[in-house]
Amino acid sequence: MSDKRAEFSERLQRCQTQIFSYIYSLVRDMDDADDVFQQTGLALWRKYEQYDPTRSFVAWACGVARFEASNFLRSRSRDRLYFSDDLNILLIEAWEAVARENQEERLDALAGCVDKLRERDRELLEACYRRSVRIPQIAETWGRSPQSIHNSLKRIREALCECVRRSLVQGARA
């Protein structure tokens, strides 16, 4: 049981930002998104036995989140600030289609932008994000201060963000 709990916790922690962002896009209110995220976490734990580890945890979790968000929106439908259930479902489906397409474009653009980075910057990204090594350990290995590593990562992320944005704009024009 402890292994299952640890595995679930690790998976949820790795993608909680993605799940929360997805929920927020559906309910469009930070407090409501927080409530739905909490409900989703409980539902994910209850249904974890049904999760197929050969598939994407994020996709599975977002499917559960969609159901929880739909239930939430249905319960709030009497409030005139919320759309009808049918319209909410249409909006959710449209958002999912756009998000899937946009995500693939963004990932392709990101891969191209990472390829354009200096070798040293790519090595730092690899050390920090693919190997899951903590910043103090990387700083020690690289002979730099942790703050210096943080500063470099911030600079690299900003450069990647700008590069992805430019790539997407250029792709839209083509």
Secondary structure as UniProt FT lines:
FT   HELIX           2..27
FT   HELIX           30..47
FT   HELIX           48..50
FT   TURN            53..54
FT   HELIX           57..75
FT   TURN            76..78
FT   TURN            80..81
FT   HELIX           85..116
FT   HELIX           119..125
FT   HELIX           126..130
FT   HELIX           135..142
FT   HELIX           146..173
//
